[in-house]
Amino acid sequence: MGRKKIVGASGKFGARYGKKQKAKFSEIERIQKKKHICPRCKMKYVERESAGIWLCQKCGYKFAGLSYFPSMDVVKE
C-alpha cells in the first residue's frame, strides 16, 4: 500500500488548476479560517461571518475588514 499525501484545502481540486493557484488558495484559506485578534477586546475570538464582515465571538463586536483577512496586519505576519 502506498502512502497518502496530505494536500490541505486545495486537495478538493485534484489534478486541475496548477500548483501555483492551489498554493495561493491554500494559503488564503488557511489564514481566513483561523481565529484572529479582536480590535476591541484583544482576544483571539474573531471569525469571518461573510465576505468582509468579521465578528468577535467573545464580546460581540462586528466590524468590516478585508474579504479574506480582517486587516492587512494579518498578511504581513
C-alpha positions in Angstrom: 0.0 0.0 0.0 1.2 3.5 -0.8 1.2 6.4 1.5 -1.4 9.1 1.4 -0.4 12.7 0.8 -1.7 15.5 3.0 -2.8 18.1 0.5 -4.7 20.6 2.6 -7.6 22.7 1.5 -6.6 22.6 -2.2 -7.0 18.8 -2.3 -10.5 19.2 -3.5 -9.3 20.4 -6.9 -7.5 17.2 -7.7 -5.2 17.5 -10.7 -6.7 20.7 -12.0 -5.7 24.4 -12.0 -1.9 24.1 -11.4 0.4 24.2 -8.4 0.7 28.0 -8.0 -3.1 28.6 -8.0 -3.6 25.8 -5.5 -0.8 27.0 -3.2 -2.3 30.5 -3.2 -5.7 29.2 -2.5 -4.4 27.0 0.4 -2.6 29.9 2.0 -5.6 32.3 1.8 -8.0 29.7 3.2 -5.6 28.8 6.0 -5.4 32.4 7.1 -9.1 33.1 6.5 -10.4 30.2 8.7 -8.1 30.7 11.7 -9.2 32.8 14.7 -8.0 36.4 14.7 -7.4 39.0 17.4 -10.3 41.3 18.2 -9.5 45.1 17.9 -11.8 45.8 20.9 -11.1 43.1 23.5 -7.7 42.0 22.2 -8.7 38.3 22.5 -8.4 35.6 19.7 -12.1 35.1 19.0 -12.7 36.9 15.7 -14.2 34.7 12.9 -15.3 35.6 9.4 -19.1 35.9 9.2 -19.3 36.7 5.4 -17.1 38.4 2.8 -15.7 41.5 4.6 -17.7 41.1 7.8 -15.9 39.9 10.9 -17.4 39.0 14.3 -15.8 38.6 17.7 -17.4 35.6 19.4 -16.4 36.8 22.9 -17.5 40.5 23.0 -19.9 40.5 20.0 -18.0 43.3 18.2 -18.9 43.2 14.5 -16.7 45.2 12.1 -15.8 45.4 8.4 -12.4 44.3 7.1 -11.0 42.8 4.0 -12.7 39.9 2.3 -10.3 37.2 3.4 -8.4 38.9 6.3 -9.7 41.2 9.0 -6.8 43.7 8.3 -3.6 43.9 6.3 -1.6 43.2 9.5 -2.6 39.6 9.2 -1.0 39.3 5.7 2.3 40.7 7.0 2.7 38.1 9.8 
